[in-house]
């Protein structure tokens, strides 16, 4: 964040402080002033706790520290940000709810990886995939694995991330497999505020599917456990159902960075405001 001054903090409906600016992505941006009564105090007399909706931070500890200088304490601390954003930090606490995973501090050899898993192997960075690229995520053979390892250090999205290998989960499809991207599956994004579910929506917004009552119950059950273990005030958990009906945690993320995808943003923020008003 290279800004001499922060965006003006906004008090939403007298309860929720946000520091936000549009980043040009429809699935991320939300105009609070168009949906809720808002005020913009010129001067903060005391430190406030706020949610940043400014896009992901390349250096979150720096963003957190700079906001503190302006009397703004972001809702997730740098430690909580790591615990929600990077798999090696959140995986150990919830390993029974998510595919078995192994990560490497340095780029491993194909033999090192294949000693832990059978093909296919799902491979990603510790934070994200390379824009859902199938060839760099679902690895079917040792030859393909060697090719990915050769490419890793030159990929702009992958090079800075630790390499994570995951047991490949057969997930319930919601669309015909294109063969070029990660298959679109029965996956849902959920937002959790102070341990409570405040938003749920389909992950693949281009497809028409809805959550089942059984699925909702299972997401609530697992999600409450995950949120309690990770102890992150504003958390995102992505869930998916396997072909045999098992629900898995696919990813965790910081709620400040994450796009809404199919989540109703206005309804989510309304629930956050209600929670803060009680």
C-alpha positions as CSV (number, residue, x, y, z in Angstrom):
1,X,0.0,0.0,0.0
2,X,1.7,3.2,-1.2
3,X,-0.8,5.8,-0.1
4,X,0.2,9.0,1.8
5,X,-3.2,9.0,3.4
6,X,-5.8,6.3,4.0
7,X,-9.2,6.3,2.3
8,X,-11.7,8.1,4.6
9,X,-13.1,5.6,7.1
10,X,-16.9,5.1,6.7
11,X,-19.3,4.5,9.6
12,X,-22.0,2.3,8.2
13,X,-25.5,2.5,9.8
14,X,-23.9,3.7,13.0
15,X,-22.3,0.4,13.8
16,X,-19.8,-0.9,11.2
17,X,-16.5,0.9,10.4
18,X,-15.1,0.1,6.9
19,X,-12.1,1.5,5.1
20,X,-12.8,0.9,1.4
21,X,-12.2,1.8,-2.1
22,X,-13.4,0.3,-5.4
23,X,-10.8,-1.9,-7.2
24,X,-12.9,-2.4,-10.4
25,X,-14.1,-6.0,-9.8
26,X,-17.8,-6.5,-9.6
27,X,-17.5,-9.5,-7.4
28,X,-15.5,-7.5,-4.8
29,X,-16.7,-3.9,-4.9
30,X,-19.7,-2.8,-2.8
31,X,-20.9,0.8,-2.6
32,X,-21.9,1.1,1.1
33,X,-23.4,4.6,0.7
34,X,-25.9,3.3,-1.9
35,X,-27.2,0.6,0.5
36,X,-26.9,1.9,4.0
37,X,-26.9,5.3,5.9
38,X,-23.2,6.3,6.2
39,X,-21.1,9.0,7.7
40,X,-17.5,10.1,7.1
41,X,-15.9,11.6,10.2
42,X,-13.1,14.0,9.4
43,X,-11.3,13.3,12.7
44,X,-11.1,10.1,14.8
45,X,-11.0,11.0,18.5
46,X,-10.3,7.4,19.5
47,X,-9.0,4.2,17.8
48,X,-11.6,2.4,15.9
49,X,-11.8,-1.3,14.7
50,X,-12.5,-1.4,11.0
51,X,-12.8,-3.8,8.1
52,X,-10.6,-3.0,5.1
53,X,-12.2,-3.6,1.7
54,X,-9.3,-2.2,-0.4
55,X,-8.2,-5.4,-2.3
56,X,-5.7,-7.8,-1.1
57,X,-2.6,-6.4,0.6
58,X,0.8,-7.5,-0.8
59,X,2.2,-6.6,2.7
60,X,-0.6,-6.9,5.3
61,X,1.6,-6.2,8.3
62,X,2.6,-2.9,6.7
63,X,-1.0,-2.1,5.9
64,X,-2.0,-2.9,9.5
65,X,0.8,-0.8,11.0
66,X,0.0,2.2,8.8
67,X,-3.7,2.1,9.7
68,X,-2.7,2.0,13.4
69,X,-0.9,5.3,12.8
70,X,-4.2,6.8,11.6
71,X,-6.1,5.5,14.7
72,X,-7.6,2.6,12.7
73,X,-7.1,-1.0,13.9
74,X,-8.0,-3.5,11.2
75,X,-10.3,-6.2,12.4
76,X,-7.8,-9.1,11.7
77,X,-4.3,-8.8,13.2
78,X,-1.3,-9.8,11.0
79,X,-1.2,-13.1,12.8
80,X,-4.9,-13.7,12.2
81,X,-4.4,-12.7,8.5
82,X,-1.7,-15.4,8.1
83,X,-3.9,-18.0,10.0
84,X,-6.8,-17.4,7.5
85,X,-4.9,-16.8,4.3
86,X,-2.0,-19.3,4.0
87,X,-2.7,-23.1,4.0
88,X,0.3,-24.0,6.1
89,X,-1.1,-21.8,8.9
90,X,-4.8,-22.9,8.8
91,X,-4.4,-26.6,7.7
92,X,-2.9,-28.0,11.0
93,X,-5.9,-26.8,13.0
94,X,-8.6,-28.3,10.7
95,X,-6.8,-31.2,8.9
96,X,-9.7,-33.6,9.4
97,X,-12.1,-31.4,7.4
98,X,-9.9,-30.8,4.3
99,X,-7.9,-32.9,1.8
100,X,-4.6,-34.2,3.1
101,X,-1.9,-31.7,2.3
102,X,1.9,-31.4,2.2
103,X,3.9,-28.3,1.5
104,X,7.5,-27.5,0.7
105,X,9.7,-24.5,1.6
106,X,11.8,-25.0,-1.5
107,X,10.7,-26.4,-4.9
108,X,10.8,-30.2,-4.4
109,X,11.6,-32.9,-7.0
110,X,8.9,-34.9,-8.7
111,X,10.0,-38.0,-6.7
112,X,9.6,-36.1,-3.4
113,X,6.1,-35.3,-4.2
114,X,5.1,-38.6,-5.6
115,X,6.4,-40.4,-2.5
116,X,3.5,-38.7,-0.6
117,X,0.6,-39.1,-3.1
118,X,-0.9,-41.1,-5.9
119,X,-1.8,-39.4,-9.2
120,X,-3.8,-37.3,-9.9
121,X,-2.3,-34.7,-7.4
122,X,-3.8,-31.3,-6.8
123,X,-1.1,-28.7,-6.6
124,X,-1.5,-25.0,-5.7
125,X,0.4,-22.1,-4.1
126,X,0.0,-21.8,-0.3
127,X,-2.5,-19.0,-1.0
128,X,-4.0,-19.6,-4.4
129,X,-4.0,-21.4,-7.7
130,X,-2.8,-19.8,-10.9
131,X,-6.3,-18.5,-12.0
132,X,-7.8,-22.0,-11.9
133,X,-5.4,-23.3,-14.5
134,X,-6.0,-27.0,-14.9
135,X,-2.6,-27.9,-16.2
136,X,-0.9,-26.3,-13.2
137,X,-3.4,-27.7,-10.6
138,X,-4.5,-31.2,-11.5
139,X,-1.4,-33.2,-12.2
140,X,-2.0,-36.6,-13.8
141,X,1.5,-37.9,-14.3
142,X,5.1,-37.6,-13.2
143,X,6.0,-36.0,-16.6
144,X,3.3,-33.3,-16.1
145,X,4.6,-32.8,-12.5
146,X,8.2,-32.2,-13.7
147,X,6.9,-29.7,-16.3
148,X,5.0,-27.8,-13.6
149,X,8.0,-27.7,-11.3
150,X,10.1,-26.3,-14.1
151,X,7.6,-23.6,-14.7
152,X,6.9,-22.7,-11.0
153,X,9.6,-20.1,-10.5
154,X,8.7,-18.1,-13.6
155,X,4.9,-17.9,-12.9
156,X,4.0,-14.4,-11.7
157,X,1.2,-15.8,-9.4
158,X,3.0,-18.9,-8.2
159,X,6.7,-18.1,-7.8
160,X,6.5,-16.3,-4.4
161,X,4.2,-19.0,-2.8
162,X,5.3,-22.2,-1.1
163,X,4.2,-25.2,-3.2
164,X,1.3,-27.1,-1.7
165,X,0.3,-30.7,-2.7
166,X,-3.2,-32.0,-1.9
167,X,-4.9,-35.3,-2.1
168,X,-7.2,-35.0,-5.1
169,X,-10.8,-35.0,-4.1
170,X,-13.6,-36.1,-6.5
171,X,-16.0,-33.3,-6.1
172,X,-19.7,-33.2,-7.3
173,X,-19.8,-31.5,-10.7
174,X,-22.2,-28.6,-11.5
175,X,-21.2,-28.2,-15.2
176,X,-19.6,-30.2,-18.0
177,X,-15.8,-30.4,-17.6
178,X,-14.2,-28.1,-20.1
179,X,-10.9,-30.0,-19.8
180,X,-8.9,-26.7,-19.7
181,X,-9.8,-25.2,-16.3
182,X,-10.4,-26.7,-12.8
183,X,-13.8,-28.5,-12.9
184,X,-16.8,-26.4,-11.7
185,X,-18.1,-28.3,-8.7
186,X,-20.7,-28.0,-6.0
187,X,-18.8,-25.4,-4.0
188,X,-19.9,-22.5,-1.8
189,X,-18.3,-19.5,-0.3
190,X,-19.1,-18.6,3.3
191,X,-18.3,-15.5,5.3
192,X,-18.0,-15.7,9.1
193,X,-18.0,-12.7,11.4
194,X,-16.9,-13.2,15.0
195,X,-17.6,-17.0,14.7
196,X,-21.1,-16.6,13.1
197,X,-22.2,-17.4,9.5
198,X,-23.2,-14.1,7.9
199,X,-23.0,-14.9,4.2
200,X,-23.3,-17.9,1.9
201,X,-23.4,-18.2,-1.9
202,X,-22.4,-20.4,-4.8
203,X,-18.7,-20.1,-5.8
204,X,-19.3,-20.6,-9.5
205,X,-21.6,-17.7,-10.3
206,X,-21.9,-18.7,-13.9
207,X,-23.7,-21.9,-13.0
208,X,-27.2,-22.4,-11.6
209,X,-27.2,-24.4,-8.4
210,X,-28.3,-23.9,-4.8
211,X,-27.4,-25.2,-1.4
212,X,-29.5,-28.1,-0.1
213,X,-30.9,-28.1,3.4
214,X,-28.6,-31.0,4.4
215,X,-25.6,-29.1,2.9
216,X,-26.5,-25.9,4.8
217,X,-26.7,-27.9,8.0
218,X,-23.3,-29.5,7.4
219,X,-21.7,-26.3,6.4
220,X,-22.9,-24.6,9.6
221,X,-21.7,-27.6,11.7
222,X,-18.2,-27.8,10.2
223,X,-17.9,-24.0,9.9
224,X,-18.6,-23.3,13.5
225,X,-15.8,-25.8,14.5
226,X,-13.4,-24.3,11.9
227,X,-14.1,-20.7,13.0
228,X,-13.7,-21.6,16.7
229,X,-10.3,-23.2,16.0
230,X,-8.9,-20.6,13.7
231,X,-10.1,-17.7,15.9
232,X,-10.1,-15.1,13.0
233,X,-12.7,-12.3,13.5
234,X,-13.5,-12.0,9.8
235,X,-13.1,-15.3,8.0
236,X,-14.0,-16.9,4.6
237,X,-14.4,-20.6,4.3
238,X,-15.0,-22.3,0.9
239,X,-16.8,-25.7,1.1
240,X,-17.5,-28.3,-1.5
241,X,-19.3,-31.7,-1.6
242,X,-17.6,-34.8,-2.9
243,X,-19.3,-37.3,-5.2
244,X,-20.0,-39.5,-2.2
245,X,-21.7,-36.8,-0.2
246,X,-18.8,-35.7,2.1
247,X,-18.4,-32.0,2.8
248,X,-14.9,-30.6,2.7
249,X,-13.2,-27.3,3.5
250,X,-11.5,-26.3,0.2
251,X,-9.9,-23.0,1.3
252,X,-9.8,-20.5,4.0
253,X,-9.2,-16.8,3.5
254,X,-9.2,-13.4,5.1
255,X,-12.7,-11.9,4.8
256,X,-11.3,-8.5,3.9
257,X,-9.5,-9.8,0.8
258,X,-12.2,-12.1,-0.5
259,X,-14.7,-11.5,-3.3
260,X,-18.4,-12.0,-2.7
261,X,-18.9,-14.3,-5.7
262,X,-22.5,-15.6,-5.2
263,X,-22.9,-14.2,-1.7
264,X,-25.6,-11.5,-1.4
265,X,-23.3,-8.6,-0.2
266,X,-26.0,-6.4,1.1
267,X,-27.6,-9.1,3.2
268,X,-24.2,-10.1,4.5
269,X,-23.3,-6.6,5.7
270,X,-26.8,-6.3,7.2
271,X,-26.1,-9.3,9.3
272,X,-22.7,-7.9,10.4
273,X,-24.3,-4.7,11.4
274,X,-27.0,-6.5,13.4
275,X,-24.3,-8.5,15.2
276,X,-22.4,-5.3,16.1
277,X,-25.6,-3.5,17.2
278,X,-26.5,-6.2,19.8
